[in-house]
C-alpha cells in the first residue's frame, strides 16, 4: 500500500519520485516542474509547490486537474491518493484515456504542510483567498446581519492570539446554544476582518494564489491551449463520516462525473446548499475567474473530503493549534522567512501539533486504506467520464 507521510518533506520527495518513475516508463508524456517560495520548513528545507502534466498526445482536448494541500496539513492524505494513482498509471498507462491530460499540483500551501497547519505563514486560509479584487472585500459591513452579530458578540472566543478563560468549555456551550448547523453557516464561509480568528481569508491575494494562477496561465491555459473540457478535483480531509468520502461540487452540473458512484449516493453536496454554505474565495468556485484564457471552456469542479473525527473535534483541535501558532509566531516567522537560525524543537513535538495532524490524517491503517480506495475510484470515475 502507498505510504502515508505526515510531514511535507517526505511527501514531496515521494511525489517527485513517483513522477520520475512514471517518466522512466516512456508510456506517457510527462512534464515535471513547479515553483519555490522564499520560506523554509522545520528542517531548513526550501518550500516548493510541484507540478506535473501527463498525457498520451500533444493534442488533448480534455483535462483532469488535481490540486492538493491548499490546506497545508491536508496534503498528507491527498499526496498519498495521488501517488497511489500515479503508481497505477505506471503499470496501466491506458487508465489515462486518449485525448485526456492529467495535471497535478502538489502542495499548493507548502508552508502549512511543512509546519502542520491549515493556514499559510500569514495565518490565512487559502481556501478563502481566491477572490478577484479581494482588497474591496474587507469591510465589516459586508457580513450579513446574523454573522456580523455573531462576530461582534462571540468573536473573542475565536481570537487565538489572546488568552480566554475556559475557551473550550465556552465554545462547546456556544455550540449547544446555537446548534452545530448554525455555527457552520456562520463560520465556514470565512471572514476578512479579523486576522487572528479562524477561517480568515485575508484582504490581499496571497503569494500561493498568485503563483498557482501564474503557473496555470503559463503552462496549462496559455492563449494557445486546446482544452475545451476541464474537471478540477481539489483534495481535502476532515469533513464527513469517518473513512468515507464526501464530494462537494461548485454547482449541480459538476456532480455529473461521479453520478454513477452508488457508494457516494448520500454524500454529495453543492456549495451553497445542503450542509455546505457558500464559501467566498474557495478554490474550486473561483479559480476560472483568475485565469486569462478559459472563456468558453466547459469547466466542472469538485472537492473530495476524506472524513475523520467529526466537526466538533476538528474545530477544537484547530483552536488549539491556532493558539499554539500565535504563541510562537515571533520566532516562527523569523525562522521561516530566513531571518533567524533559532528553532524551538518543542514546537513541532507539541501535543497541539500532534492532535492537529491526527484530526486531518488519522494514524489508522483502516482509514488510510479507505481513503486510497475512495480517492482512486474518484479519479478513475472522472477519467472515464472524460473518455
C-alpha positions as CSV (number, residue, x, y, z in Angstrom):
1,X,0.0,0.0,0.0
2,X,1.2,3.5,-0.7
3,X,2.8,5.1,2.3
4,X,1.2,8.0,4.2
5,X,3.7,10.5,5.3
6,X,2.6,13.1,7.9
7,X,5.2,15.7,7.0
8,X,5.9,17.9,4.0
9,X,9.4,16.8,3.1
10,X,8.8,13.0,2.7
11,X,5.5,13.8,0.8
12,X,7.3,16.0,-1.7
13,X,10.2,13.5,-2.1
14,X,7.8,10.6,-2.7
15,X,5.7,12.6,-5.2
16,X,8.8,13.6,-7.3
17,X,10.0,10.0,-7.2
18,X,6.6,8.7,-8.4
19,X,6.5,11.2,-11.3
20,X,10.1,10.4,-12.2
21,X,9.4,6.6,-12.1
22,X,6.4,7.2,-14.4
23,X,8.6,9.3,-16.7
24,X,11.1,6.4,-16.9
25,X,8.5,4.1,-18.3
26,X,8.1,6.2,-21.5
27,X,4.5,5.1,-21.5
28,X,3.2,8.7,-21.3
29,X,4.5,12.2,-22.0
30,X,5.5,13.6,-18.6
31,X,6.4,17.1,-17.6
32,X,7.6,17.9,-14.1
33,X,8.1,21.5,-12.8
34,X,7.0,23.9,-10.0
35,X,8.0,27.0,-8.1
36,X,9.8,27.8,-4.9
37,X,8.9,30.1,-2.0
38,X,11.3,32.2,0.0
39,X,10.4,30.2,3.1
40,X,11.8,27.2,4.8
41,X,10.4,24.3,6.8
42,X,11.4,22.8,10.2
43,X,14.5,21.1,8.7
44,X,15.5,24.3,6.9
45,X,14.2,22.8,3.7
46,X,13.1,25.0,0.8
47,X,9.3,25.0,0.4
48,X,8.1,24.3,-3.1
49,X,4.9,23.6,-5.0
50,X,5.5,20.8,-7.5
51,X,3.5,20.3,-10.7
52,X,3.3,17.5,-13.3
53,X,1.4,17.1,-16.6
54,X,0.8,13.7,-18.0
55,X,-0.7,13.0,-21.5
56,X,-0.7,10.5,-24.3
57,X,-0.9,13.2,-27.0
58,X,0.0,16.8,-27.6
59,X,-3.5,17.5,-29.0
60,X,-5.5,16.6,-25.9
61,X,-8.9,18.4,-25.6
62,X,-9.8,17.3,-22.1
63,X,-8.1,17.8,-18.8
64,X,-8.3,16.5,-15.2
65,X,-6.7,19.0,-12.9
66,X,-6.0,17.7,-9.3
67,X,-4.8,20.1,-6.6
68,X,-3.6,19.1,-3.1
69,X,-2.6,20.8,0.0
70,X,-4.5,24.1,-0.3
71,X,-5.0,23.5,3.4
72,X,-1.4,22.6,4.4
73,X,-1.6,19.5,6.6
74,X,-4.4,18.1,4.4
75,X,-1.7,17.4,1.9
76,X,-0.6,14.3,3.7
77,X,-3.7,12.2,2.6
78,X,-4.0,14.0,-0.8
79,X,-0.4,13.3,-1.6
80,X,-0.9,9.6,-0.9
81,X,-4.0,9.4,-3.1
82,X,-2.2,11.0,-6.0
83,X,0.9,8.9,-5.6
84,X,-1.1,5.7,-5.5
85,X,-2.8,6.6,-8.7
86,X,0.5,7.6,-10.4
87,X,1.8,4.1,-9.5
88,X,-1.3,2.5,-11.1
89,X,-0.6,4.6,-14.2
90,X,2.9,3.4,-14.4
91,X,1.6,-0.2,-14.6
92,X,-1.5,0.6,-16.6
93,X,-0.9,3.8,-18.7
94,X,-4.2,3.2,-20.6
95,X,-6.0,4.3,-17.4
96,X,-5.4,7.8,-18.9
97,X,-7.7,7.9,-21.9
98,X,-6.6,9.1,-25.3
99,X,-7.4,12.8,-25.7
100,X,-7.2,13.5,-21.9
101,X,-4.4,15.0,-19.9
102,X,-3.9,14.8,-16.2
103,X,-2.3,17.7,-14.3
104,X,-1.4,17.6,-10.6
105,X,-0.4,20.5,-8.4
106,X,1.2,19.1,-5.2
107,X,1.3,21.2,-2.1
108,X,-0.4,24.5,-3.0
109,X,0.4,25.6,0.5
110,X,3.8,24.1,1.3
111,X,4.3,26.2,4.5
112,X,1.1,24.8,6.0
113,X,2.2,21.3,5.0
114,X,5.7,21.7,6.5
115,X,4.5,23.3,9.7
116,X,1.4,21.1,10.2
117,X,-1.3,23.7,9.9
118,X,-4.2,24.5,7.5
119,X,-3.2,28.2,7.0
120,X,-0.2,29.8,5.4
121,X,2.5,31.8,7.1
122,X,0.2,34.9,7.3
123,X,-2.4,32.8,9.1
124,X,-4.6,33.0,6.0
125,X,-7.0,30.2,5.0
126,X,-6.1,29.9,1.3
127,X,-9.4,28.3,0.5
128,X,-11.0,31.7,1.3
129,X,-8.4,33.7,-0.6
130,X,-9.1,33.1,-4.3
131,X,-11.1,36.3,-4.9
132,X,-10.9,38.9,-7.7
133,X,-10.4,42.4,-6.3
134,X,-10.0,41.0,-2.8
135,X,-8.9,44.3,-1.4
136,X,-12.5,45.6,-1.6
137,X,-13.9,42.7,0.5
138,X,-12.6,43.6,3.9
139,X,-15.4,46.0,5.1
140,X,-17.1,44.6,8.2
141,X,-20.4,45.7,6.9
142,X,-20.1,43.2,4.1
143,X,-21.0,40.4,6.5
144,X,-24.7,39.6,6.7
145,X,-26.5,40.7,9.9
146,X,-26.5,37.3,11.6
147,X,-22.8,36.8,11.0
148,X,-22.0,40.3,12.0
149,X,-23.9,40.0,15.2
150,X,-22.1,36.7,16.0
151,X,-18.6,38.1,15.4
152,X,-19.4,41.2,17.5
153,X,-20.7,39.2,20.4
154,X,-18.6,36.0,20.3
155,X,-15.6,36.8,18.1
156,X,-13.2,37.0,21.0
157,X,-13.7,33.2,21.6
158,X,-12.1,32.6,18.2
159,X,-9.2,35.1,18.7
160,X,-6.4,32.6,19.4
161,X,-3.8,35.4,19.9
162,X,-5.3,36.2,23.3
163,X,-5.9,34.1,26.4
164,X,-9.6,33.4,27.0
165,X,-10.7,31.7,30.2
166,X,-12.4,28.4,29.7
167,X,-12.3,28.9,25.9
168,X,-13.1,25.3,25.1
169,X,-15.9,24.9,27.5
170,X,-17.4,28.2,26.4
171,X,-17.1,27.2,22.7
172,X,-18.9,23.9,23.4
173,X,-21.6,25.8,25.3
174,X,-22.0,28.1,22.3
175,X,-22.3,25.2,20.0
176,X,-25.0,23.7,22.2
177,X,-26.8,27.1,22.3
178,X,-26.8,27.9,18.6
179,X,-26.6,24.4,17.2
180,X,-24.0,22.8,15.0
181,X,-25.5,23.7,11.7
182,X,-26.0,27.4,12.5
183,X,-22.4,27.6,13.6
184,X,-21.3,26.0,10.4
185,X,-23.4,28.5,8.4
186,X,-21.8,31.4,10.3
187,X,-18.1,30.3,10.4
188,X,-17.5,28.2,7.3
189,X,-17.9,31.0,4.7
190,X,-14.9,32.7,6.3
191,X,-14.2,36.4,7.0
192,X,-11.7,39.1,6.1
193,X,-11.9,41.4,9.1
194,X,-10.1,39.5,11.9
195,X,-6.6,38.3,11.1
196,X,-6.3,36.3,14.4
197,X,-9.5,34.4,14.0
198,X,-10.3,31.0,12.3
199,X,-11.2,30.9,8.7
200,X,-9.5,34.3,7.9
201,X,-9.4,34.7,4.2
202,X,-7.2,37.8,4.1
203,X,-7.7,41.1,2.2
204,X,-4.8,40.7,-0.3
205,X,-4.3,37.9,-2.8
206,X,-1.6,35.6,-1.3
207,X,1.6,34.5,-3.0
208,X,0.3,30.9,-3.1
209,X,-2.7,32.0,-5.1
210,X,-0.7,34.3,-7.4
211,X,1.9,31.6,-8.1
212,X,-0.7,28.9,-8.8
213,X,-2.6,31.3,-11.1
214,X,0.6,32.2,-12.9
215,X,1.6,28.5,-13.3
216,X,-1.8,27.6,-14.8
217,X,-1.9,30.7,-17.1
218,X,1.6,29.9,-18.4
219,X,1.7,26.1,-18.7
220,X,-1.9,24.8,-18.8
221,X,-4.0,27.6,-20.2
222,X,-1.9,29.9,-22.4
223,X,-3.7,31.6,-25.2
224,X,-2.9,28.7,-27.5
225,X,-4.2,25.9,-25.3
226,X,-6.5,23.3,-26.8
227,X,-8.6,22.2,-23.8
228,X,-12.3,22.5,-24.2
229,X,-13.3,20.5,-21.2
230,X,-11.8,20.6,-17.7
231,X,-12.6,18.9,-14.5
232,X,-10.9,20.3,-11.4
233,X,-10.6,18.0,-8.3
234,X,-9.4,19.5,-5.1
235,X,-8.4,17.0,-2.3
236,X,-9.2,17.7,1.4
237,X,-9.7,15.9,4.6
238,X,-11.7,16.1,7.9
239,X,-15.3,16.8,6.8
240,X,-17.7,13.9,6.6
241,X,-18.1,10.5,8.3
242,X,-15.0,8.6,9.3
243,X,-13.3,6.9,6.4
244,X,-15.9,8.0,3.9
245,X,-15.8,10.4,1.0
246,X,-17.9,13.5,0.6
247,X,-18.0,15.1,-2.9
248,X,-18.7,18.8,-2.8
249,X,-19.4,20.5,-6.1
250,X,-19.3,24.1,-7.2
251,X,-22.6,23.5,-8.9
252,X,-25.1,20.7,-9.8
253,X,-23.5,20.1,-13.2
254,X,-20.2,19.4,-11.5
255,X,-21.6,16.3,-9.8
256,X,-22.1,14.6,-13.1
257,X,-18.7,12.9,-13.3
258,X,-19.5,10.8,-10.2
259,X,-23.2,10.3,-10.6
260,X,-22.8,6.6,-11.1
261,X,-21.0,6.2,-7.7
262,X,-23.5,4.3,-5.7
263,X,-21.3,4.4,-2.6
264,X,-21.5,8.2,-2.6
265,X,-25.3,8.4,-3.0
266,X,-25.8,10.1,0.4
267,X,-22.6,12.1,0.4
268,X,-22.9,14.6,-2.4
269,X,-23.4,18.3,-1.8
270,X,-23.3,21.5,-3.7
271,X,-21.6,24.6,-2.2
272,X,-24.3,26.9,-1.0
273,X,-26.8,24.1,-0.5
274,X,-27.3,21.2,1.9
275,X,-24.8,21.2,4.7
276,X,-22.2,23.3,3.0
277,X,-22.8,27.1,2.9
278,X,-21.3,29.2,0.2
279,X,-17.6,29.9,0.8
280,X,-16.3,33.2,-0.5
281,X,-12.9,32.7,-2.1
282,X,-12.9,28.9,-2.3
283,X,-10.5,27.5,-4.9
284,X,-12.9,25.3,-6.9
285,X,-15.6,28.1,-7.4
286,X,-13.2,30.9,-8.2
287,X,-10.2,29.6,-10.0
288,X,-11.6,30.0,-13.5
289,X,-12.2,33.7,-12.8
290,X,-8.5,34.2,-12.1
291,X,-7.3,32.5,-15.4
292,X,-6.9,34.5,-18.6
293,X,-7.9,32.1,-21.4
294,X,-10.6,29.8,-20.2
295,X,-13.6,31.6,-21.6
296,X,-15.8,29.1,-23.4
297,X,-14.1,26.1,-21.7
298,X,-16.6,23.6,-20.2
299,X,-15.4,23.7,-16.5
300,X,-16.6,21.4,-13.7
301,X,-15.1,21.5,-10.2
302,X,-15.3,19.1,-7.2
303,X,-13.8,18.9,-3.7
304,X,-13.3,15.4,-2.3
305,X,-13.3,15.3,1.5
306,X,-12.0,12.3,3.4
307,X,-13.9,12.3,6.7
308,X,-12.2,11.9,10.0
309,X,-13.3,12.7,13.6
310,X,-16.4,15.0,13.2
311,X,-16.8,18.7,13.1
312,X,-16.6,19.5,16.8
313,X,-13.3,17.6,17.5
314,X,-11.7,19.0,14.3
315,X,-12.8,22.6,15.3
316,X,-11.5,22.3,18.8
317,X,-8.1,21.0,17.7
318,X,-7.9,23.8,15.2
319,X,-8.4,26.3,18.0
320,X,-5.6,24.6,20.0
321,X,-3.2,24.6,17.0
322,X,-4.0,28.3,16.3
323,X,-3.3,29.2,19.9
324,X,0.0,27.4,19.7
325,X,0.9,29.1,16.5
326,X,0.2,32.6,17.8
327,X,2.1,31.9,21.0
328,X,5.2,31.0,18.9
329,X,4.6,33.4,16.0
330,X,7.5,35.8,16.6
331,X,10.4,33.2,16.3
332,X,8.5,31.1,13.8
333,X,8.0,34.0,11.4
334,X,11.7,35.0,11.7
335,X,12.9,31.4,11.2
336,X,10.6,30.6,8.3
337,X,11.5,33.8,6.5
338,X,15.2,33.1,6.8
339,X,15.7,35.9,9.2
340,X,16.8,33.8,12.1
341,X,18.5,30.4,12.8
342,X,16.7,29.9,16.1
343,X,14.4,26.9,16.1
344,X,12.3,25.8,19.1
345,X,12.4,22.0,18.9
346,X,9.4,21.6,21.2
347,X,7.1,23.4,18.7
348,X,6.6,20.5,16.2
349,X,6.7,17.9,19.0
350,X,3.9,19.6,21.0
351,X,0.5,18.0,21.8
352,X,-1.2,20.7,19.8
353,X,0.7,19.8,16.6
354,X,0.2,16.0,17.0
355,X,-3.5,16.4,17.6
356,X,-3.8,18.7,14.5
357,X,-2.1,16.2,12.4
358,X,-4.2,13.4,13.8
359,X,-7.6,15.1,13.0
360,X,-6.6,15.7,9.4
361,X,-4.7,12.5,8.7
362,X,-5.6,9.8,11.3
363,X,-3.0,7.2,12.2
364,X,-5.2,4.3,11.2
365,X,-4.5,1.7,8.6
366,X,-8.2,1.2,8.0
367,X,-8.7,4.9,7.4
368,X,-5.7,5.0,5.1
369,X,-6.9,2.0,3.1
370,X,-10.4,3.5,2.7
371,X,-9.0,6.9,1.7
372,X,-6.8,5.4,-1.0
373,X,-9.6,3.2,-2.3
374,X,-12.1,6.0,-2.4
375,X,-9.7,8.5,-3.9
376,X,-8.6,6.1,-6.6
377,X,-12.3,5.4,-7.5
378,X,-13.0,9.1,-7.8
379,X,-10.0,9.8,-10.1
380,X,-10.8,6.7,-12.3
381,X,-14.5,7.7,-12.5
382,X,-13.7,11.3,-13.6
383,X,-11.3,9.9,-16.3
384,X,-13.9,7.5,-17.5
385,X,-16.4,10.4,-17.7
386,X,-13.8,12.3,-19.9
387,X,-13.3,9.3,-22.2
